[in-house]
Amino acid sequence: MNKILFFEIQFCSPIPFILLHDEKAINQFTSRFFYKDSLIYFICKVKKVRFDMKSISINKDVINLSLIFNKKVIPVKFCIVRDREVKLLEGSTNKLLLLDIEGYDAENPIKITPDLVLRNSKIEIGNKPQLIYIGYSFKPIRRLLNHEKIIKASAEIEDDDELRLYVSSFKFSFCYLKEKKKLVCISDIGIQKDVTSDEQLKDYVMLVERILINYFQTEGLNDKHVDMDINKDRLFKKILMKNGVRFIGGGYEMEDGEYFDFLSKHIDSSEKHFYLDYENIKDGYLTHEEIMDRFLNG
């Protein structure tokens, strides 16, 4: 048992909670971002950001408005589709703008949240997402709508906060040493592959969920794997043994900026890569350099 298993995010998309019960919006997200139904999802808590409805003005394809965050006013100017006239529709609120864009389906207006405006405008306001739950699912994304943890998180959220859901899929690679320490690596396991018919890929997804929970120590909604000595996690050990893996790690690096800079009560740094040596689990999480030194020379 001496393989090293790497993981990294293949793609990740945030979904505003306000859109979770919008079937058309979910279908758009699914068709745009997901090749398969397997995913690891992150529930985060952020401070509320709202539109100042009185500030909105539209000049053909350009939208001017202000966002309200922590009693501060943030002016924003943006364009969704260049040279396409935009109209603000009735039913828009300070949480969600409904926009009719020239040439697009009038019966399915474009939906814009304050989150999306900030992200697309690359504006940072000091509102990093705090992780409160990590989970995995091998079912279609819309099946998450009735997930007990999501319902509980929605019920327990404080008045000044709101929830953000990130859905992601990971790809994997592993390396091992042959005779005379010849390095052999198998890359990009899981790319556009149906996890429901691949037991090895299922194993890897479950390992990543466990190691992410253990690393971030997401309190409250993750009642398993948080305080547990991961060395005593029987399923974790079984999967490692079955696949001949001693070292495991990788990262969750996505696009730059605070929108994907996950924090927790226990992790307040921006380190996005971490590794475990399962035979020396008490050493804790290691750097890439440390784990490779053990792998190549241990």
N, C-alpha and C positions, 0 to 999 in steps of 0.2 A: 504493500500500500504506500505508493510514493508519488502518485500523480499530483499535479497542481491544477486546480480548476479555477478559471477566471470567469467573471461575469461582468457585463456592462449593459447599459440601457440601449436597446435597439431603437425605440422611439417612446416618447412620453407626451401626453396631452392633458392639460388641465381642463376640467369641465366645471363651470360655475354651478353651484347647487341649485340656483334658481331655474336652470335649464333641465334638471334631472328628470322632471316629469313631463317634459315636452318631447313627445315621441318623434316628431319630425327633426328636432334638434339632435336627439340622440342618434337617429339614423344617419344624419349628416356626419356626426363625429365618427361613427362606426365605419361608414364607407370611406371616409377620408383618411383615417389614421390606423385602422386595424386590418391586418391580413388574416388574423385568426382570433379566436375567442379567448385564448389564454392571456392572463394579465396579472400583474401585481399592482395593487392600488394603494395609494397613500391618502389618508384623510388628514387635512391640515386645518389649523385655526389661524385666522388672520383678523386684523382690525377692519372694521367696516369702512368702505369707501362708497360715496354716493354722488350722483349727478346733481348739479345745481340746475334745475329745470328752467329757471328764469334766464340762465346765461346762454342757452343754446341758440345759435344762429347758423344758418346754412346758406352758403353761396355756391350754387351749382353742385360741385363735387367736393367742396371743402366744408368741414364741420368745425365750428368754434364752440367751445363750452368750458365750463369749470367743474372740477371735481372737489368734493369736500372730504377732507381726511383730518381727523383729530382737530377739528375746528379751524383747519387751515384751508385756504382756497388755492387750488392748483389749476391754472389755465392751460388748456390743451387745444392744439390745432392739428387736425389730421384729415386724411383722405382715405376712403376705403377702396374705391375703384376709380381710377383716374378717368376723367372725361365722361363720367356717368352721373347724371343728375340724381340728387338724393332728396327725399322728402321724409319728414318726421311724421309718423302715423299716430292716430289716437290710440290710447291704451299704453303709451309709453309712461314709465315711472322713473323715480330717482334710482331704481335698481336695474332697470332694463329699458333700453331704447329699441323701438320697433321702427325699422327704416325700410322705405321702398326705394330701391335702386333701379334706375332705368335699365331695362333689358333683363331683369331678374324676375322670377316667379312672384307675381303680385299677391298670390294667395299664401305665400310662405315668406313673410318679410324677414330681412336680416335682423338678427338679434344681437345687440351689443351691450355688454356689461361694463361697469367701471374698471374691473380687473383687466378685461381685454384691451381697453383703451390704453391703460398704463403699460401693459406688456408690449403692445404693438408700437407704442410711442417711445419705448425704452426709457421710461421715466421711473426713477427709484425714489421712494418716499419713506424708506425705513420700515417696511411692513413685511418682514420676512415670514414665511410660513412655518408655524410650529407644528411638528408632527404629533398627532394624537392617536393614530391607528395605522397599522400596516397589515394588509391581508392579500390573499391570492384567490383567484377564481378560475375555473376551467369552463365557465358558462358564459353566454353572451353578456355583453356589458349591461344591457337593459335589465338583466336579472338582478343586478346589484341594487336596483331601486328599492326592493323590499328587504334588503339585508338588515338584520337586526342591529348591527353595529352602527350603520349609517342612520337608522331611525333613532337610536339612542343618542348619537352625537348631535343630531338635529334638535332633540328635546332638551339636551343639557347645555347648549351653547349660551354664553352670556350675552347680555344686551349689546355690549360694545363690539362684539366679535361676530364673525360669520365663518362658514365652512367653505373649504375648497377641496375638490376631489381631483387627484391626479391618477390617470390610468396609464400603465406602461407595459411594455414587453421587453424581456431581456434576451440577449444572445450570449452564448457561452463558447469557451475554448478550453482545451486542456493540453498539458505538456507532460512528457515523461522522458526519462533517460534510458537509452539502450546501452548496449555494451560500449565500453571506452567512453562513457559519458556523452554519447551522441544524443543531442536534444531533438526530440520529435514533438511537433505541435499539430493539433487538429483544431481548426478555427471555424468560427461562425456557425456553431451548432444552434439550430432553432430558427434560422432565417426563413421567414415565410413558411413555417411548418406547422402542421396541425398537432397541437400538444395532446389532444384527446386520444390520439392513436400512437403516441410515442412515450413509452414508460420511462426511458432515460431522461427525456426532456421534462416530464412531470417531476421526476426526482430532483432535477436541478432547480426547478421553480420553487419547490418546497424548501430546498436548502437556502435559497436566496431570501425567501420570506423570513425564515428563522434567524438568519445571520443579521438581517437588517433590523429586526425587532430587538435582538440582543444588543446590537451596536447602539441604536438610538435610545433604548430603554423607554419606549413609548408607554407611559403610565395611563392607567384608567381603563381604556377600552381593550387593550391587548392584555388579557389576563393570563396568557401563556407565554413562555419563552423570555419574559422580561427579566425576572430575578433568578430564573433557573440557571444553574451551572450547566452550560451548554454541553459539557462533557458527559452529563448524565441524561441528556436528551436521547432516548432510545432510537427514535426514528432518524434523528440526525446521524447518529453513529451507524445505524443500519444502512442508510443510503451511502455514506462515505465508504463503508466496508464493501458494499456491493459493487461500487464503481471504482474501487482501488484508489481513493482520494485521501491524501494526508493534508495537503494545503488547500485552502479555499479563500477566495477574496476577489476584490475587484472594485467597482465603483458605480456610482449613480450619477455621474457627471452628465449634465444636459447643457442647455444654452446658458450663456453668462448672465449675471444679474441676480437680483434678490428674489425674483419670481420662483426660481428653482433652488434657492439656497436654504435647504431644509435645516431646521433646528429642532431641538427637543429640550426638555428640562435638564437633560444630562449632557447634551452635545451642543456647544455654542460656538464651535469653530466652523470654518468653511472647508475642512478636509473632506474630500469626497472619495477617497480610496482607502481601503483597510483590508487586512489579511489575517487569517488564523492558521496557526500550526496545531493541528488537532492532537498530535502526540505531546505537545507542550502547551496545553490550553491555558495554563495559569500565567503564561507570559503575556496574555492579553492580545490586543490588536496590534499588528506590526505594520511597518511600512513596506512598500514594494521592494526596496533595496534589501531589507532584513529578510523578507520571505524568500527572495531569490537566492540570497547567500546560503540559506539553510537548504533550499531545494537542490542547488547545484553542488554544494560542498558538504552537506550534512550526512 
